[in-house]
Amino acid sequence: SYETIIVYAVAKGEEAAKALSEKFQKMMEKNGTVDSVDEWGKRRLAYLINDEAEGYYVLVNFTAATDFPAELDRVFKITDGVLRTMIIKK
């Protein structure tokens, strides 16, 4: 059982952030089960990240095999539009 919080860039609009969120949710469903998704929406960042002052926050609780979070983190890091992520084992 894992929990991840993802901060998406909103420079291209909230629709682009929501599309990225759906993409990652489908990836999590393919490799496990998504227990809950909590979209916090657009919020101001405490400091600039890649010259962005705001981000779109999404909290996802999911269950997957032990090797999947490392792959998910790798994909987060190479995807444009993802500002920050954190994956926690519950």
trRosetta pair geometry for C-beta under 8 A, 3 or more apart (Angstrom, degrees):
i j d omega theta_ij theta_ji phi_ij phi_ji
1 35 7.6 21 -142 -23 97 148
1 61 7.3 0 -175 -176 91 93
1 62 7.8 175 -151 97 52 33
1 63 5.1 -28 -97 -98 62 85
1 89 7.4 100 80 -165 57 62
1 90 4.3 -49 107 48 103 122
2 61 7.4 170 91 -154 47 51
2 62 5.6 -18 65 69 92 77
2 63 7.2 153 17 -98 76 31
2 64 6.5 -31 14 29 125 97
2 69 5.8 177 -111 -83 160 123
2 87 5.9 -5 -177 -172 124 92
2 88 6.6 151 -160 79 71 45
2 89 5.7 -44 -102 -104 79 50
2 90 6.4 -160 -97 -8 21 88
3 59 7.1 -5 -173 -173 96 91
3 60 7.3 165 -154 87 51 48
3 61 5.2 -19 -103 -103 79 72
3 62 7.9 150 -91 22 33 63
3 87 7.5 158 83 -155 44 48
3 88 4.8 -17 63 62 92 99
3 90 5.8 87 -15 -60 102 101
4 59 7.5 171 89 -151 45 48
4 60 5.2 -10 60 60 90 94
4 62 7.3 -14 11 21 105 108
4 69 8.0 179 -69 -132 120 97
4 72 7.3 -98 -79 135 161 139
4 85 6.4 -4 -173 -171 106 98
4 86 6.6 172 -148 86 61 49
4 87 4.5 -16 -98 -101 99 71
4 88 7.2 172 -80 18 47 68
5 57 6.7 -11 -173 -163 99 94
5 58 7.2 165 -153 85 54 46
5 59 5.0 -17 -102 -101 83 75
5 60 7.8 169 -85 20 36 67
5 85 7.0 170 86 -150 52 51
5 86 5.3 6 49 50 91 96
6 21 7.1 167 82 -107 134 82
6 24 6.9 93 -44 76 170 169
6 57 7.4 152 81 -151 49 46
6 58 5.1 -13 58 60 96 95
6 60 7.3 13 0 4 108 110
6 76 7.0 -134 -119 -129 110 121
6 82 6.4 -59 -166 -139 105 100
6 84 7.6 171 -154 91 41 54
6 85 5.0 -3 -108 -107 72 89
7 45 7.6 86 -173 -96 146 109
7 49 7.6 69 112 59 136 158
7 55 4.0 12 -176 162 103 145
7 56 7.0 140 -161 64 52 43
7 57 5.6 -18 -102 -95 73 69
7 82 7.5 103 76 -168 55 59
7 83 4.5 -59 105 65 101 108
7 84 4.4 22 39 50 119 88
7 85 7.3 -148 22 -67 71 49
8 16 7.8 -172 159 109 127 79
8 17 3.8 140 107 -139 139 97
8 20 5.5 151 -122 72 136 137
8 21 6.7 -89 -35 -53 147 92
8 55 6.3 142 63 -170 40 83
8 56 4.3 -28 62 61 100 101
8 57 7.9 -162 19 -67 76 23
8 58 7.1 31 -10 1 110 109
8 81 5.7 3 -158 155 90 87
8 82 6.1 -45 -107 -104 64 50
8 83 6.6 144 -141 4 10 92
9 12 7.0 63 109 13 102 89
9 16 7.9 -31 86 104 82 120
9 17 7.0 -159 72 -85 42 101
9 50 7.1 -54 -96 81 124 131
9 52 5.5 -123 -130 -95 88 158
9 55 6.7 -49 -96 -119 32 77
9 56 7.7 -15 70 16 13 95
9 81 4.9 -120 37 -147 104 52
9 82 7.5 -77 -9 -34 88 10
9 83 5.5 126 -61 -50 75 101
10 13 6.8 -26 -172 179 68 5
10 14 5.9 3 -138 -77 104 62
10 16 7.9 150 -134 62 41 101
10 17 5.7 -25 -93 -40 70 138
10 42 5.7 57 -88 -119 160 113
10 52 7.2 126 37 -160 73 122
10 54 5.3 -42 42 103 133 103
10 55 6.4 179 -12 -125 102 25
10 56 5.2 120 -70 -33 103 99
11 52 6.2 -101 -47 -105 104 107
12 16 4.0 14 100 11 113 164
12 17 7.8 154 68 -36 88 73
12 81 7.0 -52 26 -109 128 111
13 16 5.2 103 66 3 79 98
13 17 7.4 -144 106 0 48 88
14 17 5.3 -55 -152 39 44 114
14 18 6.1 44 150 -21 73 103
14 41 8.0 -6 -137 -154 130 72
14 42 6.2 -81 -95 -52 115 120
14 56 6.0 136 -130 -92 77 139
15 18 5.7 -53 -146 37 32 111
15 19 6.4 36 152 -22 64 104
16 19 5.6 -51 -148 33 32 114
16 20 6.6 33 152 -17 63 103
16 81 6.4 -125 144 -133 109 139
17 20 5.8 -53 -151 36 33 111
17 21 6.4 37 149 -22 64 106
17 42 8.0 127 51 -80 164 88
17 56 3.7 77 167 45 157 156
17 81 7.0 -167 -97 177 61 112
18 21 5.4 -51 -148 35 34 117
18 22 6.5 36 153 -19 65 102
18 39 8.0 18 -111 -129 88 145
18 56 7.5 -94 -52 164 62 155
19 22 5.8 -51 -150 35 32 110
19 23 6.5 38 149 -24 63 104
20 23 5.4 -51 -151 31 34 117
20 24 6.6 26 155 -13 66 104
20 79 7.1 131 -148 157 118 134
20 81 5.2 -158 -72 115 155 135
20 82 7.0 -167 170 -65 144 84
21 24 6.1 -59 -151 39 30 105
21 25 6.3 32 152 -21 65 108
21 37 8.0 110 168 -164 113 129
21 39 7.2 50 -174 -102 164 109
21 56 7.6 -96 -47 123 126 122
21 58 5.0 141 -125 -54 124 167
22 25 5.5 -53 -144 36 33 113
22 26 6.4 35 156 -20 65 103
23 26 6.0 -57 -155 34 27 109
23 27 6.6 28 148 -19 62 106
24 27 5.3 -49 -148 34 38 116
24 28 6.4 39 152 -19 67 102
24 60 7.6 -151 118 -13 112 164
24 72 7.6 85 -156 -153 101 101
24 75 7.8 161 -112 110 93 125
24 76 7.7 47 -114 -86 134 85
25 28 5.7 -53 -149 36 33 111
25 29 6.3 34 151 -19 66 105
25 34 5.9 21 -159 -87 86 160
25 37 6.3 -4 -110 -90 130 141
25 60 6.7 -157 -98 -117 84 142
26 29 5.6 -52 -145 37 33 112
26 30 6.3 38 153 -25 64 104
27 30 5.7 -52 -149 31 30 114
27 31 6.6 1 160 5 63 111
27 72 7.0 143 124 -112 125 91
27 75 7.1 -134 -178 97 166 165
28 31 6.3 -74 -146 52 28 92
28 32 6.0 -49 178 56 68 97
28 34 5.2 84 109 -74 121 99
28 60 6.6 -170 -25 155 173 143
28 62 4.7 -84 -178 -123 129 163
28 64 6.8 -103 -155 -60 75 130
28 72 7.2 43 -85 -109 84 135
29 32 7.3 -95 -124 71 18 52
29 33 6.9 35 -128 -125 59 35
29 34 5.4 -46 -74 -11 83 108
31 64 5.3 31 124 -138 95 122
31 65 7.1 -94 171 22 94 95
31 68 4.7 146 149 -125 136 137
31 71 7.8 -162 -124 76 169 132
31 72 7.9 -152 65 -61 151 106
32 62 5.6 101 97 163 127 105
32 63 5.1 -160 174 95 119 54
32 64 3.0 -99 -49 -90 149 75
32 65 6.8 -153 -77 -4 106 62
32 68 6.3 -158 -29 57 121 173
33 62 6.5 176 91 -157 45 75
33 63 4.9 3 55 53 91 100
33 64 7.7 -174 25 -67 52 64
34 37 6.4 9 167 -48 126 99
34 60 6.4 -55 -144 -168 103 107
34 61 7.5 109 -170 82 60 54
34 62 4.9 -37 -109 -102 54 99
35 61 4.3 -56 67 107 113 101
35 62 5.9 -172 6 -95 84 33
35 63 6.3 81 -43 -17 109 93
36 60 7.4 179 91 -150 53 45
36 61 4.7 26 46 41 87 112
37 58 6.8 -16 -168 -172 91 103
37 59 7.5 151 -160 84 43 55
37 60 5.3 -5 -109 -107 73 80
37 61 7.9 -139 -66 27 39 68
38 58 7.3 152 81 -162 51 54
38 59 4.3 -12 62 63 103 104
38 60 7.7 -164 26 -72 67 38
39 56 8.0 -18 -162 173 95 93
39 57 7.5 137 -166 94 50 62
39 58 5.3 -21 -109 -110 66 83
39 59 7.9 -160 -74 28 23 68
40 43 6.4 -23 130 -24 113 126
40 57 3.8 -19 59 87 121 113
40 58 6.9 -153 18 -81 81 31
40 59 6.6 68 -29 -9 106 99
41 56 6.6 -63 -178 -143 28 75
41 57 6.8 -4 52 48 31 83
42 54 5.6 25 -175 168 97 123
42 55 7.3 175 -143 93 60 26
42 56 5.3 -34 -86 -93 66 73
42 57 8.0 154 -99 9 17 76
43 54 6.7 172 89 -153 28 81
43 55 6.5 -24 62 65 75 72
43 56 7.9 130 16 -108 70 27
43 57 5.7 -1 18 -6 119 121
44 53 6.5 -24 -145 152 79 84
44 54 5.6 -52 -103 -100 46 79
45 48 6.8 115 90 -96 131 25
45 49 5.9 -121 -169 3 164 102
45 52 6.7 80 0 110 146 84
45 53 6.0 -155 37 -176 100 34
45 54 6.3 -164 -10 -102 87 21
45 55 5.4 71 -64 -4 105 107
45 83 7.8 -97 -92 146 142 158
48 51 5.9 5 -180 -114 122 24
48 52 6.5 142 -157 58 70 40
48 53 6.0 -34 -101 -83 80 63
49 52 5.4 -32 70 55 73 98
49 55 7.2 15 47 -61 128 128
49 83 4.8 89 112 -169 138 116
49 84 6.5 -76 -148 -36 166 107
50 83 6.4 -138 24 -123 119 90
52 55 6.4 84 131 -69 128 82
52 83 6.2 -102 60 -100 146 136
55 83 5.3 -95 -115 34 129 150
55 84 7.5 -7 -146 26 165 99
61 90 7.8 34 -144 -45 100 141
64 68 4.0 -76 146 59 133 149
64 69 6.8 149 76 -45 126 74
64 72 8.0 107 65 -30 168 135
65 68 5.1 107 61 -16 77 105
66 69 7.5 -46 -171 17 38 102
67 70 6.2 -55 -170 34 54 112
67 71 6.8 48 142 -15 77 108
68 71 5.6 -62 -152 41 42 110
68 72 6.0 43 154 -23 75 106
69 72 5.4 -53 -141 38 34 115
69 73 6.2 38 158 -21 66 104
69 87 4.9 159 -160 152 112 149
69 89 7.4 -88 -37 -69 168 89
70 73 5.8 -52 -148 35 29 113
70 74 6.6 34 150 -22 62 104
71 74 5.5 -51 -150 33 34 115
71 75 6.5 31 153 -16 65 104
72 75 5.8 -56 -150 37 32 109
72 76 6.4 39 150 -24 65 103
72 87 6.6 115 91 -84 121 150
73 76 5.5 -47 -147 31 33 117
73 77 6.5 33 155 -21 64 105
73 85 6.8 -175 -125 101 70 133
73 87 5.8 -102 -71 5 104 137
74 77 6.0 -58 -154 33 29 111
74 78 6.8 6 158 -3 64 110
75 78 6.3 -68 -145 45 32 97
75 79 6.1 36 158 -33 67 114
76 79 6.1 -65 -147 26 25 113
76 82 5.2 -146 -168 153 73 163
76 85 4.4 -36 180 0 153 160
77 82 7.6 -94 -80 88 18 132
77 85 7.9 -106 -59 32 64 126
79 82 4.8 62 84 -1 102 121
82 85 6.2 -6 175 -40 120 111
